[in-house]
């Protein structure tokens, strides 16, 4: 079973109320068992919502309590991101997922890059909170770009 970011399959759960529909992901999943999640919604965030970024570090540091996730209004939303990651992990374990395809760049799902916390569109190497938690628990995480 494969865990998949819901936005990649056309679910309008992205922060701005839109999606990141990706035909390569849809094609790759044909004939395979998968389950979709949106960690940010699972964490209790609405859609649409203010964009959020991890400040300075990355998802591993959020899990360890060494970094925060803030939204564009400068409100701390770390707890919601952590709760969403925990819920995504519960689902992954429940369905015995060994792999996840997550949306790169997201503060939840980024697997090779995230944004730097400045809300200036600056990318940096790093993982989102959910991606980091899944990897820590032995689940292989790839982005839509790696298919």
N, CA, C and O atoms as CSV, one atom per row, in Angstrom:
chain,resi,resn,atom,element,x,y,z
A,1,UNK,N,N,0.855,-1.183,0.000
A,1,UNK,CA,C,0.000,0.000,0.000
A,1,UNK,C,C,0.896,1.239,0.000
A,1,UNK,O,O,1.923,1.280,0.677
A,2,UNK,N,N,0.491,2.234,-0.764
A,2,UNK,CA,C,1.256,3.468,-0.903
A,2,UNK,C,C,0.441,4.626,-0.334
A,2,UNK,O,O,-0.737,4.781,-0.654
A,3,UNK,N,N,1.065,5.425,0.497
A,3,UNK,CA,C,0.459,6.648,1.025
A,3,UNK,C,C,0.727,7.764,0.022
A,3,UNK,O,O,1.851,7.898,-0.461
A,4,UNK,N,N,-0.296,8.575,-0.304
A,4,UNK,CA,C,-0.140,9.588,-1.341
A,4,UNK,C,C,-0.725,10.918,-0.870
A,4,UNK,O,O,-1.807,10.955,-0.285
A,5,UNK,N,N,-0.009,12.003,-1.128
A,5,UNK,CA,C,-0.541,13.336,-0.865
A,5,UNK,C,C,-1.808,13.534,-1.703
A,5,UNK,O,O,-1.788,13.384,-2.924
A,6,UNK,N,N,-2.892,13.867,-1.035
A,6,UNK,CA,C,-4.182,14.011,-1.706
A,6,UNK,C,C,-4.159,15.056,-2.815
A,6,UNK,O,O,-4.817,14.888,-3.841
A,7,UNK,N,N,-3.406,16.132,-2.615
A,7,UNK,CA,C,-3.367,17.202,-3.619
A,7,UNK,C,C,-2.823,16.713,-4.949
A,7,UNK,O,O,-3.195,17.239,-5.998
A,8,UNK,N,N,-1.936,15.702,-4.923
A,8,UNK,CA,C,-1.349,15.184,-6.149
A,8,UNK,C,C,-2.366,14.453,-7.019
A,8,UNK,O,O,-2.149,14.267,-8.217
A,9,UNK,N,N,-3.474,14.041,-6.411
A,9,UNK,CA,C,-4.513,13.340,-7.159
A,9,UNK,C,C,-5.713,14.228,-7.449
A,9,UNK,O,O,-6.788,13.739,-7.796
A,10,UNK,N,N,-5.526,15.531,-7.307
A,10,UNK,CA,C,-6.562,16.466,-7.701
A,10,UNK,C,C,-7.529,16.876,-6.608
A,10,UNK,O,O,-8.512,17.561,-6.892
A,11,UNK,N,N,-7.283,16.479,-5.367
A,11,UNK,CA,C,-8.125,16.902,-4.248
A,11,UNK,C,C,-7.760,18.344,-3.896
A,11,UNK,O,O,-6.585,18.657,-3.702
A,12,UNK,N,N,-8.743,19.206,-3.813
A,12,UNK,CA,C,-8.507,20.623,-3.517
A,12,UNK,C,C,-8.269,20.832,-2.022
A,12,UNK,O,O,-9.145,21.303,-1.297
A,13,UNK,N,N,-7.072,20.471,-1.583
A,13,UNK,CA,C,-6.727,20.589,-0.164
A,13,UNK,C,C,-5.473,21.432,0.055
A,13,UNK,O,O,-5.014,21.576,1.189
A,14,UNK,N,N,-4.928,21.979,-0.998
A,14,UNK,CA,C,-3.748,22.836,-0.920
A,14,UNK,C,C,-4.094,24.105,-0.126
A,14,UNK,O,O,-5.267,24.468,-0.034
A,15,UNK,N,N,-3.109,24.768,0.438
A,15,UNK,CA,C,-3.345,25.935,1.289
A,15,UNK,C,C,-4.246,26.975,0.634
A,15,UNK,O,O,-5.014,27.643,1.326
A,16,UNK,N,N,-4.166,27.124,-0.683
A,16,UNK,CA,C,-4.959,28.141,-1.379
A,16,UNK,C,C,-6.290,27.606,-1.905
A,16,UNK,O,O,-6.981,28.289,-2.660
A,17,UNK,N,N,-6.647,26.388,-1.507
A,17,UNK,CA,C,-7.906,25.784,-1.923
A,17,UNK,C,C,-7.834,25.066,-3.255
A,17,UNK,O,O,-8.840,24.553,-3.745
A,18,UNK,N,N,-6.652,25.026,-3.842
A,18,UNK,CA,C,-6.470,24.349,-5.124
A,18,UNK,C,C,-5.784,23.002,-4.911
A,18,UNK,O,O,-5.755,22.491,-3.792
A,19,UNK,N,N,-5.231,22.425,-5.979
A,19,UNK,CA,C,-4.561,21.127,-5.881
A,19,UNK,C,C,-3.279,21.143,-6.699
A,19,UNK,O,O,-2.961,22.131,-7.361
A,20,UNK,N,N,-2.559,20.051,-6.644
A,20,UNK,CA,C,-1.320,19.871,-7.410
A,20,UNK,C,C,-1.439,18.625,-8.281
A,20,UNK,O,O,-0.505,17.827,-8.360
A,21,UNK,N,N,-2.587,18.459,-8.935
A,21,UNK,CA,C,-2.843,17.253,-9.726
A,21,UNK,C,C,-1.664,16.940,-10.634
A,21,UNK,O,O,-1.146,17.807,-11.338
A,22,UNK,N,N,-1.257,15.685,-10.598
A,22,UNK,CA,C,-0.069,15.258,-11.326
A,22,UNK,C,C,-0.398,13.977,-12.094
A,22,UNK,O,O,-0.643,12.930,-11.495
A,23,UNK,N,N,-0.401,14.070,-13.405
A,23,UNK,CA,C,-0.761,12.915,-14.244
A,23,UNK,C,C,0.239,11.775,-14.106
A,23,UNK,O,O,-0.150,10.611,-14.202
A,24,UNK,N,N,1.515,12.078,-13.883
A,24,UNK,CA,C,2.509,11.011,-13.698
A,24,UNK,C,C,2.210,10.191,-12.450
A,24,UNK,O,O,2.391,8.973,-12.450
A,25,UNK,N,N,1.752,10.853,-11.383
A,25,UNK,CA,C,1.391,10.133,-10.155
A,25,UNK,C,C,0.182,9.240,-10.429
A,25,UNK,O,O,0.171,8.067,-10.056
A,26,UNK,N,N,-0.832,9.801,-11.082
A,26,UNK,CA,C,-2.031,9.005,-11.406
A,26,UNK,C,C,-1.665,7.773,-12.234
A,26,UNK,O,O,-2.144,6.670,-11.970
A,27,UNK,N,N,-0.823,7.974,-13.226
A,27,UNK,CA,C,-0.418,6.859,-14.094
A,27,UNK,C,C,0.380,5.815,-13.301
A,27,UNK,O,O,0.159,4.613,-13.452
A,28,UNK,N,N,1.299,6.279,-12.462
A,28,UNK,CA,C,2.111,5.370,-11.656
A,28,UNK,C,C,1.238,4.514,-10.737
A,28,UNK,O,O,1.539,3.342,-10.511
A,29,UNK,N,N,0.170,5.086,-10.214
A,29,UNK,CA,C,-0.685,4.385,-9.251
A,29,UNK,C,C,-1.688,3.428,-9.886
A,29,UNK,O,O,-2.331,2.654,-9.177
A,30,UNK,N,N,-1.831,3.468,-11.202
A,30,UNK,CA,C,-2.777,2.572,-11.870
A,30,UNK,C,C,-2.478,1.128,-11.513
A,30,UNK,O,O,-1.354,0.655,-11.676
A,31,UNK,N,N,-3.499,0.430,-11.021
A,31,UNK,CA,C,-3.358,-0.976,-10.664
A,31,UNK,C,C,-2.703,-1.226,-9.314
A,31,UNK,O,O,-2.518,-2.377,-8.920
A,32,UNK,N,N,-2.349,-0.160,-8.601
A,32,UNK,CA,C,-1.712,-0.298,-7.289
A,32,UNK,C,C,-2.694,0.114,-6.190
A,32,UNK,O,O,-3.618,0.893,-6.425
A,33,UNK,N,N,-2.480,-0.416,-5.006
A,33,UNK,CA,C,-3.280,-0.008,-3.856
A,33,UNK,C,C,-2.636,1.200,-3.196
A,33,UNK,O,O,-1.431,1.220,-2.942
A,34,UNK,N,N,-3.460,2.210,-2.923
A,34,UNK,CA,C,-2.945,3.423,-2.300
A,34,UNK,C,C,-4.038,4.053,-1.446
A,34,UNK,O,O,-5.223,3.760,-1.601
A,35,UNK,N,N,-3.606,4.923,-0.543
A,35,UNK,CA,C,-4.520,5.688,0.285
A,35,UNK,C,C,-4.039,7.132,0.293
A,35,UNK,O,O,-2.839,7.399,0.350
A,36,UNK,N,N,-4.989,8.060,0.235
A,36,UNK,CA,C,-4.620,9.468,0.168
A,36,UNK,C,C,-4.764,10.144,1.527
A,36,UNK,O,O,-5.640,9.802,2.321
A,37,UNK,N,N,-3.886,11.106,1.772
A,37,UNK,CA,C,-3.937,11.901,3.002
A,37,UNK,C,C,-3.556,13.347,2.692
A,37,UNK,O,O,-2.823,13.629,1.744
A,38,UNK,N,N,-4.068,14.241,3.509
A,38,UNK,CA,C,-3.584,15.617,3.546
A,38,UNK,C,C,-3.220,15.877,5.005
A,38,UNK,O,O,-4.105,16.142,5.818
A,39,UNK,N,N,-1.944,15.807,5.348
A,39,UNK,CA,C,-1.547,15.971,6.745
A,39,UNK,C,C,-2.008,17.286,7.373
A,39,UNK,O,O,-2.321,17.331,8.563
A,40,UNK,N,N,-2.049,18.336,6.591
A,40,UNK,CA,C,-2.450,19.631,7.157
A,40,UNK,C,C,-3.924,19.618,7.546
A,40,UNK,O,O,-4.296,20.154,8.590
A,41,UNK,N,N,-4.767,19.007,6.710
A,41,UNK,CA,C,-6.170,18.859,7.089
A,41,UNK,C,C,-6.304,17.907,8.270
A,41,UNK,O,O,-7.098,18.154,9.178
A,42,UNK,N,N,-5.539,16.824,8.266
A,42,UNK,CA,C,-5.577,15.876,9.384
A,42,UNK,C,C,-5.169,16.538,10.698
A,42,UNK,O,O,-5.605,16.121,11.771
A,43,UNK,N,N,-4.340,17.561,10.610
A,43,UNK,CA,C,-3.895,18.289,11.791
A,43,UNK,C,C,-4.884,19.337,12.266
A,43,UNK,O,O,-4.649,20.001,13.275
A,44,UNK,N,N,-5.991,19.490,11.545
A,44,UNK,CA,C,-7.030,20.417,11.963
A,44,UNK,C,C,-7.026,21.756,11.256
A,44,UNK,O,O,-7.717,22.683,11.677
A,45,UNK,N,N,-6.255,21.868,10.187
A,45,UNK,CA,C,-6.207,23.133,9.461
A,45,UNK,C,C,-7.302,23.163,8.398
A,45,UNK,O,O,-7.668,22.130,7.838
A,46,UNK,N,N,-7.812,24.347,8.134
A,46,UNK,CA,C,-8.872,24.509,7.141
A,46,UNK,C,C,-8.279,24.612,5.744
A,46,UNK,O,O,-7.072,24.780,5.566
A,47,UNK,N,N,-9.160,24.506,4.765
A,47,UNK,CA,C,-8.794,24.765,3.379
A,47,UNK,C,C,-9.826,25.730,2.846
A,47,UNK,O,O,-11.019,25.431,2.895
A,48,UNK,N,N,-9.412,26.881,2.337
A,48,UNK,CA,C,-8.039,27.381,2.269
A,48,UNK,C,C,-7.518,27.800,3.644
A,48,UNK,O,O,-8.267,27.874,4.618
A,49,UNK,N,N,-6.215,28.070,3.693
A,49,UNK,CA,C,-5.542,28.477,4.929
A,49,UNK,C,C,-4.349,29.345,4.563
A,49,UNK,O,O,-3.910,29.369,3.413
A,50,UNK,N,N,-3.839,30.043,5.540
A,50,UNK,CA,C,-2.630,30.838,5.306
A,50,UNK,C,C,-1.474,29.894,4.962
A,50,UNK,O,O,-1.367,28.817,5.547
A,51,UNK,N,N,-0.606,30.283,4.020
A,51,UNK,CA,C,0.576,29.463,3.764
A,51,UNK,C,C,1.470,29.422,5.002
A,51,UNK,O,O,1.526,30.377,5.777
A,52,UNK,N,N,2.162,28.304,5.170
A,52,UNK,CA,C,3.041,28.108,6.331
A,52,UNK,C,C,4.415,27.657,5.858
A,52,UNK,O,O,4.557,27.046,4.799
A,53,UNK,N,N,5.428,27.972,6.670
A,53,UNK,CA,C,6.797,27.547,6.384
A,53,UNK,C,C,7.501,27.190,7.681
A,53,UNK,O,O,7.161,27.702,8.748
A,54,UNK,N,N,8.478,26.312,7.580
A,54,UNK,CA,C,9.300,25.931,8.733
A,54,UNK,C,C,10.395,26.983,8.897
A,54,UNK,O,O,11.075,27.338,7.934
A,55,UNK,N,N,10.558,27.468,10.104
A,55,UNK,CA,C,11.533,28.521,10.374
A,55,UNK,C,C,12.923,27.920,10.542
A,55,UNK,O,O,13.141,27.077,11.412
A,56,UNK,N,N,13.854,28.352,9.713
A,56,UNK,CA,C,15.281,28.058,9.757
A,56,UNK,C,C,15.647,26.600,9.474
A,56,UNK,O,O,16.458,26.348,8.583
A,57,UNK,N,N,15.087,25.644,10.190
A,57,UNK,CA,C,15.549,24.259,10.092
A,57,UNK,C,C,14.616,23.442,9.196
A,57,UNK,O,O,14.150,23.948,8.175
A,58,UNK,N,N,14.334,22.176,9.565
A,58,UNK,CA,C,13.405,21.387,8.756
A,58,UNK,C,C,12.539,20.492,9.632
A,58,UNK,O,O,12.531,20.617,10.856
A,59,UNK,N,N,11.809,19.586,8.982
A,59,UNK,CA,C,10.840,18.740,9.677
A,59,UNK,C,C,11.427,17.884,10.772
A,59,UNK,O,O,10.775,17.664,11.793
A,60,UNK,N,N,12.644,17.393,10.591
A,60,UNK,CA,C,13.283,16.620,11.663
A,60,UNK,C,C,13.394,17.464,12.931
A,60,UNK,O,O,13.168,16.978,14.040
A,61,UNK,N,N,13.740,18.718,12.749
A,61,UNK,CA,C,13.911,19.608,13.894
A,61,UNK,C,C,12.568,19.957,14.529
A,61,UNK,O,O,12.493,20.153,15.742
A,62,UNK,N,N,11.514,20.036,13.731
A,62,UNK,CA,C,10.172,20.262,14.287
A,62,UNK,C,C,9.779,19.076,15.171
A,62,UNK,O,O,9.266,19.261,16.275
A,63,UNK,N,N,10.019,17.871,14.684
A,63,UNK,CA,C,9.689,16.662,15.455
A,63,UNK,C,C,10.433,16.651,16.786
A,63,UNK,O,O,9.884,16.231,17.805
A,64,UNK,N,N,11.671,17.109,16.777
A,64,UNK,CA,C,12.497,17.124,17.990
A,64,UNK,C,C,12.205,18.324,18.887
A,64,UNK,O,O,12.798,18.453,19.958
A,65,UNK,N,N,11.298,19.200,18.463
A,65,UNK,CA,C,10.965,20.386,19.257
A,65,UNK,C,C,11.985,21.507,19.152
A,65,UNK,O,O,12.011,22.404,19.995
A,66,UNK,N,N,12.834,21.462,18.112
A,66,UNK,CA,C,13.889,22.465,17.948
A,66,UNK,C,C,13.570,23.516,16.899
A,66,UNK,O,O,14.346,24.451,16.699
A,67,UNK,N,N,12.431,23.372,16.227
A,67,UNK,CA,C,12.041,24.324,15.180
A,67,UNK,C,C,10.529,24.483,15.196
A,67,UNK,O,O,9.805,23.647,15.737
A,68,UNK,N,N,10.071,25.564,14.597
A,68,UNK,CA,C,8.645,25.877,14.557
A,68,UNK,C,C,8.162,26.011,13.123
A,68,UNK,O,O,8.937,26.257,12.198
A,69,UNK,N,N,6.852,25.839,12.969
A,69,UNK,CA,C,6.180,26.126,11.714
A,69,UNK,C,C,5.309,27.345,11.978
A,69,UNK,O,O,4.523,27.372,12.926
A,70,UNK,N,N,5.461,28.350,11.128
A,70,UNK,CA,C,4.642,29.558,11.285
A,70,UNK,C,C,3.866,29.811,10.001
A,70,UNK,O,O,4.286,29.404,8.918
A,71,UNK,N,N,2.725,30.491,10.135
A,71,UNK,CA,C,2.012,30.862,8.922
A,71,UNK,C,C,2.388,32.286,8.529
A,71,UNK,O,O,3.136,32.958,9.239
A,72,UNK,N,N,1.871,32.731,7.409
A,72,UNK,CA,C,2.263,34.032,6.873
A,72,UNK,C,C,1.873,35.181,7.802
A,72,UNK,O,O,2.449,36.265,7.715
A,73,UNK,N,N,0.905,34.958,8.686
A,73,UNK,CA,C,0.514,35.964,9.673
A,73,UNK,C,C,1.412,35.909,10.916
A,73,UNK,O,O,1.187,36.624,11.892
A,74,UNK,N,N,2.430,35.046,10.856
A,74,UNK,CA,C,3.402,34.851,11.947
A,74,UNK,C,C,2.794,34.160,13.174
A,74,UNK,O,O,3.283,34.326,14.291
A,75,UNK,N,N,1.722,33.383,12.956
A,75,UNK,CA,C,1.152,32.583,14.033
A,75,UNK,C,C,1.820,31.216,14.036
A,75,UNK,O,O,2.064,30.636,12.977
A,76,UNK,N,N,2.114,30.703,15.220
A,76,UNK,CA,C,2.755,29.402,15.351
A,76,UNK,C,C,1.722,28.299,15.111
A,76,UNK,O,O,0.742,28.195,15.849
A,77,UNK,N,N,1.940,27.479,14.084
A,77,UNK,CA,C,1.041,26.374,13.753
A,77,UNK,C,C,1.760,25.025,13.876
A,77,UNK,O,O,1.331,24.025,13.302
A,78,UNK,N,N,2.845,25.020,14.625
A,78,UNK,CA,C,3.653,23.814,14.789
A,78,UNK,C,C,2.818,22.644,15.277
A,78,UNK,O,O,2.929,21.542,14.741
A,79,UNK,N,N,1.990,22.864,16.278
A,79,UNK,CA,C,1.204,21.768,16.858
A,79,UNK,C,C,0.292,21.127,15.817
A,79,UNK,O,O,0.139,19.906,15.795
A,80,UNK,N,N,-0.308,21.932,14.966
A,80,UNK,CA,C,-1.184,21.383,13.926
A,80,UNK,C,C,-0.391,20.568,12.911
A,80,UNK,O,O,-0.857,19.522,12.458
A,81,UNK,N,N,0.790,21.032,12.554
A,81,UNK,CA,C,1.622,20.273,11.620
A,81,UNK,C,C,2.097,18.973,12.252
A,81,UNK,O,O,2.134,17.935,11.591
A,82,UNK,N,N,2.456,19.026,13.515
A,82,UNK,CA,C,2.892,17.806,14.202
A,82,UNK,C,C,1.729,16.820,14.342
A,82,UNK,O,O,1.900,15.622,14.120
A,83,UNK,N,N,0.539,17.330,14.712
A,83,UNK,CA,C,-0.636,16.465,14.825
A,83,UNK,C,C,-0.969,15.822,13.484
A,83,UNK,O,O,-1.289,14.634,13.425
A,84,UNK,N,N,-0.897,16.594,12.416
A,84,UNK,CA,C,-1.164,16.050,11.085
A,84,UNK,C,C,-0.175,14.968,10.697
A,84,UNK,O,O,-0.554,13.958,10.104
A,85,UNK,N,N,1.085,15.172,11.026
A,85,UNK,CA,C,2.116,14.162,10.749
A,85,UNK,C,C,1.837,12.890,11.545
A,85,UNK,O,O,1.953,11.782,11.021
A,86,UNK,N,N,1.469,13.058,12.807
A,86,UNK,CA,C,1.141,11.893,13.646
A,86,UNK,C,C,-0.031,11.109,13.068
A,86,UNK,O,O,-0.004,9.879,13.031
A,87,UNK,N,N,-1.059,11.823,12.619
A,87,UNK,CA,C,-2.235,11.160,12.048
A,87,UNK,C,C,-1.891,10.463,10.730
A,87,UNK,O,O,-2.363,9.355,10.477
A,88,UNK,N,N,-1.081,11.099,9.898
A,88,UNK,CA,C,-0.661,10.465,8.647
A,88,UNK,C,C,0.125,9.189,8.934
A,88,UNK,O,O,-0.045,8.183,8.245
A,89,UNK,N,N,0.980,9.232,9.947
A,89,UNK,CA,C,1.743,8.042,10.325
A,89,UNK,C,C,0.813,6.940,10.818
A,89,UNK,O,O,1.011,5.774,10.478
A,90,UNK,N,N,-0.189,7.282,11.606
A,90,UNK,CA,C,-1.159,6.277,12.072
A,90,UNK,C,C,-1.832,5.589,10.892
A,90,UNK,O,O,-1.981,4.367,10.880
A,91,UNK,N,N,-2.238,6.378,9.900
A,91,UNK,CA,C,-2.882,5.823,8.713
A,91,UNK,C,C,-1.909,4.926,7.952
A,91,UNK,O,O,-2.271,3.831,7.521
A,92,UNK,N,N,-0.675,5.397,7.789
A,92,UNK,CA,C,0.338,4.607,7.090
A,92,UNK,C,C,0.552,3.266,7.788
A,92,UNK,O,O,0.663,2.233,7.128
A,93,UNK,N,N,0.608,3.277,9.107
A,93,UNK,CA,C,0.793,2.023,9.853
A,93,UNK,C,C,-0.445,1.133,9.763
A,93,UNK,O,O,-0.329,-0.083,9.614
A,94,UNK,N,N,-1.620,1.733,9.852
A,94,UNK,CA,C,-2.872,0.981,9.781
A,94,UNK,C,C,-2.977,0.229,8.459
A,94,UNK,O,O,-3.438,-0.912,8.421
A,95,UNK,N,N,-2.551,0.870,7.384
A,95,UNK,CA,C,-2.628,0.255,6.059
A,95,UNK,C,C,-1.322,-0.387,5.614
A,95,UNK,O,O,-1.183,-0.788,4.458
A,96,UNK,N,N,-0.368,-0.483,6.531
A,96,UNK,CA,C,0.910,-1.132,6.271
A,96,UNK,C,C,1.632,-0.547,5.052
A,96,UNK,O,O,2.171,-1.279,4.221
A,97,UNK,N,N,1.630,0.769,4.965
A,97,UNK,CA,C,2.307,1.451,3.855
A,97,UNK,C,C,3.820,1.351,4.036
A,97,UNK,O,O,4.351,1.585,5.121
A,98,UNK,N,N,4.478,1.008,2.977
A,98,UNK,CA,C,5.940,0.929,2.985
A,98,UNK,C,C,6.570,2.087,2.219
A,98,UNK,O,O,7.776,2.323,2.295
A,99,UNK,N,N,5.723,2.804,1.479
A,99,UNK,CA,C,6.202,3.885,0.622
A,99,UNK,C,C,5.179,5.015,0.628
A,99,UNK,O,O,3.982,4.786,0.805
A,100,UNK,N,N,5.668,6.237,0.431
A,100,UNK,CA,C,4.794,7.398,0.331
A,100,UNK,C,C,5.254,8.276,-0.819
A,100,UNK,O,O,6.452,8.467,-1.029
A,101,UNK,N,N,4.287,8.810,-1.567
A,101,UNK,CA,C,4.557,9.792,-2.606
A,101,UNK,C,C,3.963,11.095,-2.106
A,101,UNK,O,O,2.744,11.240,-2.016
A,102,UNK,N,N,4.834,12.044,-1.780
A,102,UNK,CA,C,4.407,13.287,-1.157
A,102,UNK,C,C,4.812,14.489,-2.000
A,102,UNK,O,O,5.778,14.434,-2.760
A,103,UNK,N,N,4.047,15.588,-1.852
A,103,UNK,CA,C,4.265,16.808,-2.632
A,103,UNK,C,C,5.507,17.552,-2.158
A,103,UNK,O,O,5.560,18.036,-1.027
A,104,UNK,N,N,6.490,17.635,-3.021
A,104,UNK,CA,C,7.724,18.318,-2.654
A,104,UNK,C,C,7.482,19.811,-2.457
A,104,UNK,O,O,6.626,20.405,-3.113
A,105,UNK,N,N,8.246,20.407,-1.546
A,105,UNK,CA,C,8.141,21.831,-1.260
A,105,UNK,C,C,7.214,22.153,-0.113
A,105,UNK,O,O,7.312,23.227,0.481
A,106,UNK,N,N,6.324,21.248,0.206
A,106,UNK,CA,C,5.347,21.471,1.271
A,106,UNK,C,C,6.010,21.404,2.649
A,106,UNK,O,O,6.920,20.600,2.851
A,107,UNK,N,N,5.567,22.238,3.604
A,107,UNK,CA,C,6.112,22.148,4.960
A,107,UNK,C,C,5.706,20.853,5.669
A,107,UNK,O,O,6.284,20.494,6.695
A,108,UNK,N,N,4.716,20.162,5.119
A,108,UNK,CA,C,4.353,18.834,5.624
A,108,UNK,C,C,5.052,17.746,4.823
A,108,UNK,O,O,5.681,16.852,5.389
A,109,UNK,N,N,4.938,17.826,3.518
A,109,UNK,CA,C,5.272,16.702,2.643
A,109,UNK,C,C,6.582,16.813,1.885
A,109,UNK,O,O,6.991,15.846,1.242
A,110,UNK,N,N,7.246,17.939,1.934
A,110,UNK,CA,C,8.484,18.107,1.176
A,110,UNK,C,C,9.487,17.007,1.481
A,110,UNK,O,O,9.727,16.681,2.644
A,111,UNK,N,N,10.074,16.434,0.428
A,111,UNK,CA,C,11.040,15.356,0.652
A,111,UNK,C,C,12.446,15.687,0.159
A,111,UNK,O,O,13.399,14.988,0.502
A,112,UNK,N,N,12.585,16.739,-0.638
A,112,UNK,CA,C,13.935,17.154,-1.021
A,112,UNK,C,C,14.140,18.642,-0.747
A,112,UNK,O,O,15.259,19.084,-0.488
A,113,UNK,N,N,13.037,19.422,-0.806
A,113,UNK,CA,C,13.175,20.836,-0.479
A,113,UNK,C,C,11.916,21.344,0.213
A,113,UNK,O,O,10.831,20.779,0.077
A,114,UNK,N,N,12.097,22.425,0.956
A,114,UNK,CA,C,11.012,23.166,1.590
A,114,UNK,C,C,11.351,24.643,1.427
A,114,UNK,O,O,12.412,24.985,0.905
A,115,UNK,N,N,10.461,25.509,1.868
A,115,UNK,CA,C,10.738,26.944,1.823
A,115,UNK,C,C,11.361,27.380,3.136
A,115,UNK,O,O,11.150,26.740,4.166
A,116,UNK,N,N,12.127,28.462,3.109
A,116,UNK,CA,C,13.042,28.798,4.208
A,116,UNK,C,C,12.434,29.548,5.394
A,116,UNK,O,O,13.153,29.868,6.340
A,117,UNK,N,N,11.149,29.832,5.369
A,117,UNK,CA,C,10.533,30.527,6.501
A,117,UNK,C,C,10.447,32.028,6.338
A,117,UNK,O,O,9.940,32.721,7.221
A,118,UNK,N,N,10.937,32.541,5.219
A,118,UNK,CA,C,10.924,33.986,4.990
A,118,UNK,C,C,9.696,34.440,4.194
A,118,UNK,O,O,9.431,35.637,4.084
A,119,UNK,N,N,8.951,33.479,3.642
A,119,UNK,CA,C,7.797,33.761,2.779
A,119,UNK,C,C,8.188,34.614,1.577
A,119,UNK,O,O,7.399,35.414,1.074
A,120,UNK,N,N,9.427,34.422,1.131
A,120,UNK,CA,C,9.936,35.149,-0.033
A,120,UNK,C,C,10.142,34.206,-1.219
A,120,UNK,O,O,10.766,34.586,-2.210
A,121,UNK,N,N,9.623,32.983,-1.124
A,121,UNK,CA,C,9.769,32.016,-2.205
A,121,UNK,C,C,11.136,31.371,-2.292
A,121,UNK,O,O,11.475,30.766,-3.309
A,122,UNK,N,N,11.932,31.497,-1.228
A,122,UNK,CA,C,13.278,30.931,-1.234
A,122,UNK,C,C,13.238,29.472,-0.774
A,122,UNK,O,O,12.760,29.159,0.316
A,123,UNK,N,N,13.750,28.591,-1.632
A,123,UNK,CA,C,13.791,27.163,-1.334
A,123,UNK,C,C,15.088,26.808,-0.622
A,123,UNK,O,O,16.106,27.484,-0.766
A,124,UNK,N,N,15.022,25.719,0.157
A,124,UNK,CA,C,16.228,25.170,0.779
A,124,UNK,C,C,16.085,23.662,0.855
A,124,UNK,O,O,14.968,23.144,0.857
A,125,UNK,N,N,17.187,22.963,0.918
A,125,UNK,CA,C,17.159,21.518,1.093
A,125,UNK,C,C,16.551,21.203,2.455
A,125,UNK,O,O,16.828,21.889,3.438
A,126,UNK,N,N,15.731,20.177,2.508
A,126,UNK,CA,C,15.150,19.773,3.778
A,126,UNK,C,C,13.855,19.020,3.586
A,126,UNK,O,O,13.334,18.891,2.478
A,127,UNK,N,N,13.354,18.529,4.703
A,127,UNK,CA,C,12.134,17.723,4.724
A,127,UNK,C,C,11.012,18.442,5.447
A,127,UNK,O,O,11.246,19.222,6.371
A,128,UNK,N,N,9.779,18.166,5.009
A,128,UNK,CA,C,8.614,18.611,5.738
A,128,UNK,C,C,8.407,17.734,6.972
A,128,UNK,O,O,9.070,16.709,7.136
A,129,UNK,N,N,7.492,18.144,7.825
A,129,UNK,CA,C,7.265,17.461,9.100
A,129,UNK,C,C,6.774,16.026,8.892
A,129,UNK,O,O,7.300,15.101,9.510
A,130,UNK,N,N,5.781,15.834,8.040
A,130,UNK,CA,C,5.248,14.487,7.800
A,130,UNK,C,C,6.284,13.606,7.123
A,130,UNK,O,O,6.463,12.450,7.506
A,131,UNK,N,N,6.963,14.139,6.127
A,131,UNK,CA,C,7.994,13.356,5.438
A,131,UNK,C,C,9.055,12.876,6.430
A,131,UNK,O,O,9.456,11.712,6.393
A,132,UNK,N,N,9.503,13.753,7.302
A,132,UNK,CA,C,10.524,13.381,8.285
A,132,UNK,C,C,10.016,12.292,9.226
A,132,UNK,O,O,10.741,11.342,9.522
A,133,UNK,N,N,8.785,12.422,9.694
A,133,UNK,CA,C,8.237,11.429,10.625
A,133,UNK,C,C,8.065,10.070,9.947
A,133,UNK,O,O,8.350,9.035,10.548
A,134,UNK,N,N,7.605,10.073,8.712
A,134,UNK,CA,C,7.464,8.802,7.993
A,134,UNK,C,C,8.812,8.127,7.805
A,134,UNK,O,O,8.945,6.924,8.032
A,135,UNK,N,N,9.815,8.898,7.390
A,135,UNK,CA,C,11.154,8.337,7.192
A,135,UNK,C,C,11.698,7.783,8.507
A,135,UNK,O,O,12.278,6.698,8.534
A,136,UNK,N,N,11.512,8.525,9.591
A,136,UNK,CA,C,11.968,8.039,10.906
A,136,UNK,C,C,11.318,6.716,11.284
A,136,UNK,O,O,11.863,5.963,12.091
A,137,UNK,N,N,10.175,6.435,10.714
A,137,UNK,CA,C,9.447,5.212,11.018
A,137,UNK,C,C,9.561,4.168,9.914
A,137,UNK,O,O,8.731,3.265,9.816
A,138,UNK,N,N,10.588,4.297,9.087
A,138,UNK,CA,C,10.919,3.260,8.106
A,138,UNK,C,C,10.104,3.265,6.831
A,138,UNK,O,O,10.126,2.284,6.088
A,139,UNK,N,N,9.390,4.336,6.558
A,139,UNK,CA,C,8.606,4.421,5.326
A,139,UNK,C,C,9.406,5.219,4.297
A,139,UNK,O,O,9.858,6.331,4.571
A,140,UNK,N,N,9.570,4.643,3.127
A,140,UNK,CA,C,10.302,5.313,2.046
A,140,UNK,C,C,9.446,6.459,1.516
A,140,UNK,O,O,8.276,6.264,1.186
A,141,UNK,N,N,10.021,7.635,1.435
A,141,UNK,CA,C,9.311,8.819,0.939
A,141,UNK,C,C,9.978,9.305,-0.338
A,141,UNK,O,O,11.193,9.495,-0.396
A,142,UNK,N,N,9.148,9.502,-1.365
A,142,UNK,CA,C,9.628,10.086,-2.613
A,142,UNK,C,C,8.677,11.225,-2.998
A,142,UNK,O,O,7.547,11.305,-2.518
A,143,UNK,N,N,9.164,12.088,-3.867
A,143,UNK,CA,C,8.314,13.173,-4.358
A,143,UNK,C,C,7.726,12.773,-5.697
A,143,UNK,O,O,8.135,11.784,-6.306
A,144,UNK,N,N,6.766,13.555,-6.141
A,144,UNK,CA,C,6.146,13.339,-7.439
A,144,UNK,C,C,7.170,13.452,-8.568
A,144,UNK,O,O,6.972,12.894,-9.647
A,145,UNK,N,N,8.259,14.170,-8.318
A,145,UNK,CA,C,9.272,14.373,-9.341
A,145,UNK,C,C,10.174,13.161,-9.540
A,145,UNK,O,O,10.895,13.073,-10.534
A,146,UNK,N,N,10.131,12.234,-8.600
A,146,UNK,CA,C,11.010,11.061,-8.663
A,146,UNK,C,C,10.385,9.880,-9.387
A,146,UNK,O,O,11.016,8.830,-9.508
A,147,UNK,N,N,9.172,10.029,-9.865
A,147,UNK,CA,C,8.506,8.932,-10.565
A,147,UNK,C,C,9.000,8.800,-11.993
A,147,UNK,O,O,8.542,7.923,-12.726
